[in-house]
Structure formats: structure tokens, C-alpha cells
Amino acid sequence: MNFRALFVATVAALMSPTYADLPSLDLCPVTKQIDALASLSSLSEDSYNQCEFDSEFVLRKAKSLPSPAQYKRMCNSIACQTLMVNIKLLSLPNCVLKLPFSGLKINLFSYAEDFPGNCLVLQEKESAGSFQHTFSEILQ
């Protein structure tokens, strides 16, 4: 994924009239959106692409969060684990970003922050046979 192209597209999307029409409850202010997406452009495309391949979750096209199976694959992927650590190191704002290509609204700060713990809980629940039931509870 070319994060620089993502950044340029994000700036254009944020300046479009449709952004103003979105509910503002937890959305990052435009300046924080731009700063966060600029920070994301510094991430290694190798780890992003490998994580995408390993998990079969394509963030730039996603309309929703990963499925339980995709999340499980993310947890088992070294590339995804590395990507989440690197996202945490960016010190992103703790608010919801609207991704430009997919429209997905996600708090990447909390997603990356909670990732290791969620993976541990999912692993424990899966060994107890209740992975599918608890997945949505964990992410909320």
C-alpha cells in the first residue's frame, strides 16, 4: 500500500463536503486526521503488505473490522504483530479516523493498543471453544 498516495487522497477526502456531513461524535478533527494519516505513511509497506496477505484483511478496501477468522490470522502473523507495535509507536490520536478509500471508521490508537490483549483473550477463548461467541464482545 502506498501510504503517501493514501495521505494525498485523505486530504482530498477530508476537504470534500461529505466529510462535514458525518456524525462528529468520536471522529478526529480534520487536522488530527491529516497528521495521523501522514504518520501512517512512515510505516513499512513490507509489514503492511505481509500482514494484509497473512490475514486476508485489506484495510484500504474494508467496510468493516476484520472477521473473527481474519483477526485470528492477524494475531498469528508476525507481520501484523510488528505492524501493530509500529502503529503504537506513532502515538496516534485516540479518536476515530475515517479511512479515505474504504470509508471505514476506526480508532487505530485503541485498535493497536488493545491488539495484544485481544489476541491473548481470543487464544484463551478459542482453546475453551468459544472463539466465535466472544469475538464481538472483545472488540467493543
N, C-alpha and C positions, 0 to 999 in steps of 0.2 A: 504494500500500500504506500502510495506516495503521500506522506504527511504534509509536504509543502503544498501540493495541489489541494489536499483536504483543507488546509488553512485558508487558502485563497477562496475556495468555494464557500467556506464557512463565513468568511467576512461578507461575501456577496449575499449569502442566505440571511445573515443576521440583519443586513441593511434592507432586506425586502419587506414589503408591507405585511406579509403573512406573519412575520415574527411578532409584530406588535399585537396581533390578534390572539396569540397564545395565552393560555392561563399563566399568570406570573407567580403563582403560589411558591414554588420551590425553584424556579428557573434561575440560573445565574444571570446577573446583569450582563448586558452585551459586552462590556469591557472585560469582565471576567471570562466570558465565553471565548473571546478572541485570545486573551492571554493563555487560557488553558489549552486551547487547540494549537496555539503556537508552541507551547511547551511540549505537547504531544508529538510535534514534528521532529523533536530531537531524539525520539525513541528509535531503536534499531529496527529497520524494516525486516531484517532477518528473523528476529524473535517474533515480531508480529505475524509475518507470513507463516512461520513454522507453527505458531500457536493456532492460527486460523486453519492450517492443514490438519494438525493433530486433533483439534476439537470439532472440526466441520462447522464452526460458528463464524460467519462472515460479518463482522461488526459493521462494516460500511454498507451492508445491504440489509441488516437486521431490522425488523419491525418490532421485535420484542426481545426480551432477555433470552439467554440460551435455554434450551430444553434441559430437562434433567440429565439426559444422556450426554448432551454436549457439555454441560457443566462438569459432569463426571470425567469426561475426556480432558477438559481443561485442567482439572485437579491432578490428573495423571501425567500431564505434559510438562516436561522441564522448561520448554519454551514459554508456555503460558505462565508458569510459576515465576520465571525470570521477568517476563513482561509485567506481571502484577507488582513485583518488587520495584521495577524501574518506574512504573506509574506512581507508586507510593513516594519514591524519591523526588518526584516532580513537585510535590506539595501543591497539588491541585486544590482549587476551592471546594469547600464542602457544600455544593449546591448542584442542581440538576443541569446538565449540559444537553442541548439539543443537537444531535449529530446531523450534519448538513445533507448527506446523501440519503440516509435512511429515514431521518425524522425521529429516530429513537431518542427517547429522553432517558438519561441515565446519570446517576451521581457516580462518576468514576472514582472520586476520592473514597467514598464508602465502599464501593464495589471492590476496589483493590485492597483497601484496609481490612475488609471482612473476609476476603478470599481464603486465606489460610485456615481460619477458624471454621468457615463454612465447609471447606473440603474435609477437615477433620471430623466435623459433625456428620457430614454425608457418609464418610467412610464408616463411622461407628454405626449409623442407622442402617446402612446397606448391609453390614455384617449381621445386623439384627433382622434383616428382611423388610425394612420399611422405608427404603430409599424414595420411592415414588410418592409416598404419602407425605413425607416431611419436607421435600424439596421446596415447595412454595412457602411453607412456614418459615424456613430458614432464611430465605431471601427477603422476607418482609420485615 
